[in-house]
Amino acid sequence: MTIREQTEEIEQKILHPRSCLSFRTKGRLRPEKEGDIRTCFQRDRDRIIHSKSFRRLKHKTQVFLAPKGDHYRTRLTHVLEVSQIARTISRALRLNDDLTEAIALGHDLGHTPFGHAGEEILREIHPGGFHHYIQSLRVVDFLEKGGKGLNLTYEVRNGIVKHSKGKGFIFPETEDEKADTLEGQVVRVSDIIAYVNHDLDDATRAGFIKKAEIPKQIIRTLGDTHAARIDTMVKDVVYRSLKTDLDALSMSDEVSSGIYMLRDFLYERVYEGERIIREFKKAKKILRELYEYYLEHTGEVGMDIPKEDNINRRGAEASRHQLVCDFIAGMTDRFALMTYEKLFLPQQWTVI
């Protein structure tokens, strides 16, 4: 018996009957031989961590554009915080935390530079529209590894594409919006737990919000510190879900109302605040002009798009719009700024 098979046997003994066992995966887009040591979900997690798109997350905006401070969250630290919260919930519920971790680490791989400002502008100008969760699936299915993709399991791919909620409900109202696995559903709720807490923390650090301005009802319900609020939310999900024997993930009305109140407060004071909107307009202008420039120049054998990003020109995938959209979406904040400066701003002459 291999180490992988021993791990799969342990999963059957200790995980909840509603968990997703590794040996029961629905498989990959392209069949592969199983490894001797790692389960399929462990291999997926490792493929995501070693991908280029994962490394680029460290220079992509979470809320504050191209932050200069060392302690503001980036898209990468957001993903790591989601992963930590999701693993805690999964472990407590006896779910497959390897699957949970893989989904959490991969859920934002398709996010644009400049956060949701980038997503909004690509949605406006790309003929096919744009949603970061769909782009995340495109990254792992196609764009990574020079067009080969990461060939992840169905369960990880499903969790990635079903993680997003926007201003929607914490728990989807329809089955179509739910991930097929409880592990994928855990990532969805962990995503909102992570971002409402760390965005409040960052906004306070940036001076957008003073602690005294946080509504008292939020503090009474969720707690008065970053750690206390996460603790309240995680415990509520765990204990409420256990009461139903994982028939469905759930949360108390009191805590879920507190989360919605906190999210509304952040939208009013931060996400849709005047200062953030002003910077987002600048970011949108940059990406719009980059998109238009590359759209005009892709016909020249991709001369202005780096070779490794100018991939797969066959059939529908060869459309100039899709090629440019993939390239822009994959940029980091600083690469977008550097490229814009090189293309559109006068350069100083160098005397030799």
C-alpha positions in Angstrom: 0.0 0.0 0.0 1.4 3.4 -1.0 1.5 6.4 1.4 -1.3 8.0 -0.7 -3.5 5.0 -0.3 -2.8 5.0 3.5 -3.9 8.6 3.6 -7.0 7.9 1.6 -7.8 5.0 4.1 -7.4 7.4 7.0 -9.7 9.9 5.4 -12.4 7.2 5.2 -12.1 6.5 8.9 -12.0 10.0 10.3 -13.7 12.4 7.9 -17.5 13.2 8.1 -19.7 11.1 5.9 -20.6 14.3 4.0 -17.0 15.2 3.3 -15.4 14.8 -0.1 -13.0 11.9 0.0 -9.9 12.1 -2.2 -10.4 8.6 -3.8 -13.9 9.6 -4.8 -12.9 12.6 -6.9 -14.7 13.0 -10.2 -11.3 13.3 -11.8 -9.4 15.7 -14.0 -10.0 17.1 -17.5 -7.1 14.9 -18.7 -6.7 11.6 -16.8 -3.4 11.2 -14.9 -1.7 8.4 -13.0 -2.1 8.9 -9.2 1.0 9.6 -7.2 2.6 7.5 -4.5 2.6 10.0 -1.7 0.1 12.8 -2.3 -3.6 12.6 -2.7 -5.2 14.3 -5.8 -6.2 17.3 -3.7 -2.8 17.7 -2.2 -1.3 17.7 -5.7 -3.8 20.4 -6.8 -2.8 22.6 -3.8 0.9 22.2 -4.7 0.3 23.0 -8.3 -1.5 26.2 -7.4 1.2 27.3 -5.0 4.0 26.7 -7.6 2.1 28.6 -10.4 3.1 32.0 -11.8 -0.4 33.4 -11.3 -0.2 32.6 -7.5 3.1 34.4 -7.2 1.8 37.4 -9.0 -0.9 37.8 -6.3 1.6 39.4 -4.0 1.6 42.6 -6.2 -2.2 42.8 -6.8 -4.5 45.1 -5.0 -6.9 43.9 -2.3 -8.5 47.3 -1.5 -5.8 50.0 -1.5 -4.1 50.5 -4.9 -0.3 49.8 -5.1 0.0 50.2 -1.3 3.4 51.5 -0.1 2.9 50.5 3.6 4.3 47.1 4.5 1.2 45.9 6.5 -1.6 46.5 4.0 -3.2 43.3 2.6 -2.5 42.3 -1.0 -4.4 39.8 -3.0 -1.9 37.1 -1.8 -2.3 37.8 1.9 -6.0 37.8 1.4 -5.8 34.4 -0.1 -3.7 33.1 2.7 -6.1 34.4 5.3 -9.0 32.8 3.5 -7.1 29.6 3.5 -6.3 29.7 7.2 -10.0 30.4 8.1 -11.3 27.8 5.7 -8.9 25.1 7.0 -10.0 25.9 10.6 -13.6 25.5 9.8 -13.1 22.4 7.7 -10.9 20.7 10.3 -13.6 21.4 13.0 -16.3 20.0 10.8 -14.2 16.9 9.8 -14.2 17.9 6.2 -11.3 17.4 3.7 -9.1 20.3 4.5 -6.7 19.4 1.7 -9.5 20.1 -0.8 -10.6 23.2 1.1 -7.0 24.6 1.1 -6.6 24.0 -2.6 -9.8 25.8 -3.5 -9.0 28.7 -1.1 -5.5 29.2 -2.5 -6.8 29.1 -6.1 -10.0 31.1 -5.8 -8.6 34.5 -6.8 -5.9 33.5 -9.4 -7.9 35.3 -12.1 -8.2 38.6 -10.3 -7.1 41.7 -12.1 -4.6 44.4 -11.2 -6.1 47.3 -9.1 -8.7 45.0 -7.5 -12.4 45.4 -8.4 -11.6 48.5 -10.4 -9.7 46.3 -12.9 -12.6 43.8 -12.9 -15.1 46.6 -13.6 -13.3 48.1 -16.5 -12.6 44.7 -18.2 -16.3 43.9 -17.7 -17.2 47.1 -19.5 -14.7 46.9 -22.5 -14.3 43.2 -23.1 -17.0 41.9 -25.5 -17.4 38.7 -23.5 -17.7 40.5 -20.2 -15.5 39.7 -17.3 -15.8 38.0 -13.9 -12.7 37.2 -11.8 -14.0 33.8 -10.7 -14.5 32.7 -14.3 -11.1 34.0 -15.2 -9.7 32.1 -12.2 -11.0 28.9 -13.8 -9.6 29.9 -17.2 -6.2 30.5 -15.5 -6.0 27.0 -14.1 -7.6 25.2 -17.1 -5.8 27.0 -19.8 -3.4 29.9 -19.2 -1.0 28.4 -16.8 2.0 26.3 -18.0 2.1 27.9 -21.5 -1.4 27.0 -22.4 -1.5 23.5 -20.9 -3.2 24.5 -17.6 -2.8 22.9 -14.2 -5.3 20.1 -14.9 -6.9 20.3 -11.5 -9.6 18.0 -10.2 -13.3 18.7 -10.8 -13.9 19.5 -7.1 -11.2 22.2 -6.9 -12.3 23.7 -10.2 -16.0 23.7 -9.1 -15.1 25.4 -5.8 -13.1 28.1 -7.5 -15.8 29.1 -9.9 -18.5 29.0 -7.2 -16.7 31.0 -4.5 -17.9 34.5 -5.4 -20.8 36.4 -3.9 -20.3 40.2 -4.4 -23.1 41.8 -2.5 -25.1 38.6 -2.4 -26.0 36.3 0.4 -23.4 34.6 2.5 -25.0 31.3 1.8 -26.5 31.0 -1.8 -30.3 30.8 -2.1 -30.2 28.5 -5.1 -28.4 25.2 -5.7 -26.9 26.5 -8.9 -24.8 29.0 -7.0 -23.5 26.5 -4.4 -20.3 24.6 -4.8 -20.9 20.9 -5.2 -18.9 20.1 -2.1 -19.2 21.3 1.5 -15.5 22.2 1.3 -16.2 24.6 -1.6 -19.0 26.1 0.4 -16.7 26.6 3.4 -14.3 28.6 1.1 -17.2 30.9 0.1 -18.1 31.8 3.7 -14.4 32.0 4.7 -13.8 34.5 1.9 -16.3 37.0 3.4 -15.2 36.4 6.9 -11.6 37.2 5.8 -12.3 40.3 3.8 -14.7 42.1 6.0 -12.3 41.8 8.9 -9.0 42.5 7.2 -10.5 45.3 5.1 -11.8 47.0 8.3 -8.3 46.5 9.8 -6.6 48.1 6.8 -9.1 50.9 6.5 -8.5 51.8 10.2 -4.8 51.7 9.6 -5.2 54.0 6.6 -7.3 56.5 8.5 -10.4 55.9 6.5 -12.2 54.8 9.6 -11.7 55.5 13.3 -12.5 52.7 15.7 -15.0 55.0 17.5 -17.0 55.2 14.2 -17.6 51.5 13.9 -21.4 51.0 14.7 -21.8 49.8 18.3 -24.2 47.0 17.1 -21.3 45.5 15.1 -19.0 45.6 18.1 -21.6 44.1 20.4 -22.5 41.3 18.0 -19.1 40.4 16.5 -16.5 41.7 18.9 -14.3 44.8 19.4 -11.0 43.5 17.9 -9.9 41.9 14.6 -9.2 38.5 16.3 -12.5 38.6 18.3 -14.6 39.1 15.3 -13.0 36.3 13.3 -13.4 34.0 16.4 -17.1 34.9 16.7 -17.8 34.2 13.0 -15.8 31.0 12.8 -17.3 29.5 15.9 -20.8 30.5 14.8 -20.4 28.7 11.5 -18.9 25.6 13.1 -21.4 25.1 15.9 -24.5 26.0 13.8 -23.5 23.6 11.1 -22.8 20.8 13.5 -26.3 21.2 14.9 -27.6 20.1 11.4 -25.0 17.3 11.2 -23.7 19.2 8.1 -27.0 18.9 6.3 -26.0 22.4 5.2 -23.6 25.1 6.4 -25.4 27.7 8.5 -24.9 30.7 10.7 -27.1 32.3 13.3 -29.3 35.2 12.3 -27.6 37.4 14.9 -24.0 36.9 13.5 -25.0 36.9 9.8 -26.9 40.2 10.4 -23.7 41.5 12.0 -21.7 40.5 9.0 -24.1 42.2 6.6 -24.1 45.3 8.7 -20.3 45.4 8.7 -20.1 44.8 4.9 -22.6 47.6 4.3 -20.5 49.9 6.5 -17.4 49.0 4.5 -19.1 49.7 1.2 -20.3 53.1 2.4 -17.1 54.2 4.1 -14.4 52.4 2.1 -15.2 50.6 -1.2 -17.6 53.3 -2.4 -15.9 56.1 -0.5 -14.9 59.3 -2.4 -11.1 58.7 -2.0 -11.2 55.1 -3.2 -13.5 55.9 -6.1 -11.2 58.7 -7.2 -8.2 56.4 -7.3 -10.2 53.7 -9.0 -11.1 56.1 -11.8 -7.3 56.6 -12.4 -6.8 52.8 -12.4 -9.6 52.3 -14.9 -8.1 54.9 -17.2 -4.8 53.1 -17.2 -6.3 49.7 -18.0 -8.6 51.0 -20.6 -5.7 52.7 -22.5 -3.5 49.6 -22.1 -6.4 47.4 -23.5 -6.9 49.6 -26.5 -3.2 49.8 -27.2 -2.7 46.1 -27.1 -5.9 45.4 -29.1 -4.5 47.6 -31.8 -1.1 45.9 -31.9 -1.8 42.2 -31.4 -2.1 41.8 -35.2 1.6 42.3 -35.5 2.4 38.8 -34.5 2.0 39.8 -30.9 5.1 42.0 -31.0 4.0 44.0 -28.0 2.9 41.2 -25.8 5.7 39.1 -24.2 6.1 35.8 -25.9 5.2 33.6 -22.9 1.8 35.4 -22.6 1.0 35.4 -26.3 -0.2 31.8 -26.3 -2.7 29.6 -28.2 -3.8 31.5 -31.3 -6.1 28.6 -32.5 -9.8 29.0 -33.2 -11.9 31.0 -30.7 -9.1 31.3 -28.3 -7.2 33.3 -30.9 -9.5 36.3 -30.7 -7.6 39.5 -30.1 -10.0 40.6 -27.4 -9.6 37.4 -25.4 -5.8 37.5 -25.8 -5.6 41.1 -24.6 -8.1 40.4 -21.8 -6.0 37.5 -20.5 -2.8 39.6 -20.7 -4.3 42.6 -18.9 -6.0 40.5 -16.2 -2.7 38.7 -15.5 -0.8 42.0 -14.8 0.2 43.1 -11.3 -0.4 46.6 -10.2 3.2 47.6 -10.6 3.6 46.0 -14.0 0.5 47.8 -15.3 1.9 51.1 -14.0 5.3 50.5 -15.4 3.9 49.4 -18.8 1.7 52.5 -18.9 4.6 54.7 -18.2 6.7 53.1 -20.9 4.0 53.3 -23.5 2.3 56.6 -22.9 4.6 58.9 -20.9 7.7 60.7 -22.3 11.0 59.0 -21.3 14.1 60.8 -20.3 16.9 60.9 -22.8 20.0 59.1 -21.8 23.3 60.6 -22.9 26.0 58.0 -23.5 
